Amino acid sequence: MSRPFDPLKKLYIDDLRRPPDLTWDLAKSTSDAMDYVLLNGCPDMISFDYYLGGGQTIQPFVLWLIDEDKRQNGQLMPADFRFESHSGSPAGTAWINLMLGQYLLNRRRR
């Protein structure tokens, strides 16, 4: 089956749920997500789950993504990068929003 056309590159990170439609790529772990970014570049949008099974959370990936973007002088994440959390964890969603939201806000001010 061919993938529907969508001009945005989108990554859905979740160990259990499937993406909402076929326009999303799927990563089931932090290492899958890192490999995706290393192979394909940072997508235009990421939808995060916080808990990824086996005691894993999304935190290592989010911190790695921020560090990689800093290392690349703000060139890894697209200028109009967007993210959301589809996690059932309010605390996890708050952490994702705080970490990425603050980083992106400060990056745009430079």
C-alpha positions as CSV (number, residue, x, y, z in Angstrom):
1,M,0.0,0.0,0.0
2,S,1.4,3.4,-0.9
3,R,1.7,6.1,1.6
4,P,-0.7,9.1,1.3
5,F,0.9,12.4,0.2
6,D,1.7,14.7,3.1
7,P,4.4,17.4,2.7
8,L,5.3,17.1,6.3
9,K,7.7,14.5,7.7
10,K,6.0,13.2,10.9
11,L,7.2,10.8,13.6
12,Y,5.0,9.0,16.1
13,I,6.8,7.6,19.0
14,D,4.9,4.9,20.9
15,D,5.6,1.3,21.9
16,L,1.9,0.2,21.9
17,R,-0.3,2.5,19.8
18,R,-0.3,2.9,16.1
19,P,0.0,6.3,14.4
20,P,-3.3,8.0,13.6
21,D,-2.9,7.5,9.9
22,L,-0.4,6.4,7.2
23,T,1.3,9.8,6.9
24,W,3.2,9.1,10.2
25,D,6.4,7.1,10.6
26,L,6.6,5.0,13.7
27,A,9.4,4.5,16.3
28,K,8.7,2.2,19.2
29,S,11.7,3.1,21.5
30,T,14.1,5.9,22.2
31,S,16.8,4.1,20.1
32,D,14.4,3.7,17.2
33,A,13.6,7.4,17.4
34,M,17.3,8.3,17.5
35,D,18.1,6.0,14.5
36,Y,15.2,7.6,12.6
37,V,16.5,11.1,13.1
38,L,20.1,10.0,12.2
39,L,18.9,8.3,9.0
40,N,16.2,10.7,7.9
41,G,16.9,14.0,9.6
42,C,14.6,15.6,12.2
43,P,10.9,15.4,11.1
44,D,8.7,18.5,10.9
45,M,6.5,17.1,13.7
46,I,6.8,14.6,16.5
47,S,4.0,13.1,18.5
48,F,5.4,11.7,21.8
49,D,4.2,9.0,24.2
50,Y,6.0,9.4,27.6
51,Y,6.3,5.8,28.7
52,L,7.7,3.4,26.2
53,G,7.6,0.0,28.0
54,G,10.4,-1.9,29.8
55,G,10.8,1.0,32.3
56,Q,11.8,3.3,29.4
57,T,10.6,6.9,29.1
58,I,11.0,9.4,26.2
59,Q,13.3,11.6,28.3
60,P,16.6,10.3,26.9
61,F,15.4,10.9,23.3
62,V,14.1,14.5,24.1
63,L,17.4,15.4,25.8
64,W,19.4,13.8,23.0
65,L,17.4,15.8,20.4
66,I,18.0,19.1,22.2
67,D,21.7,18.3,22.6
68,E,22.0,17.3,18.9
69,D,20.2,20.5,17.8
70,K,22.6,22.6,20.0
71,R,25.6,20.7,18.6
72,Q,24.4,21.5,15.1
73,N,23.9,25.2,16.0
74,G,20.1,24.9,15.8
75,Q,20.1,23.3,12.4
76,L,18.8,19.8,13.3
77,M,15.2,20.7,14.1
78,P,13.4,22.6,11.3
79,A,12.7,26.3,12.0
80,D,8.9,25.5,12.2
81,F,9.4,22.2,14.2
82,R,6.2,21.2,16.0
83,F,5.5,18.6,18.6
84,E,2.7,17.2,20.7
85,S,2.2,14.6,23.3
86,H,-0.4,11.8,23.0
87,S,0.7,10.3,26.3
88,G,-1.8,9.3,29.0
89,S,0.6,10.7,31.6
90,P,-0.1,14.3,32.6
91,A,3.3,14.6,34.3
92,G,5.0,13.1,31.3
93,T,3.2,15.5,28.9
94,A,4.2,18.4,31.2
95,W,7.8,17.4,31.1
96,I,7.9,17.1,27.3
97,N,6.2,20.5,26.9
98,L,8.5,22.1,29.4
99,M,11.7,20.7,28.0
100,L,11.0,21.1,24.3
101,G,8.9,24.2,24.6
102,Q,11.4,26.1,26.6
103,Y,14.3,25.0,24.3
104,L,12.5,26.0,21.2
105,L,11.4,29.4,22.7
106,N,15.0,30.2,23.7
107,R,16.4,29.0,20.3
108,R,14.0,31.3,18.4
109,R,15.1,34.3,20.5
110,R,18.7,33.9,19.4
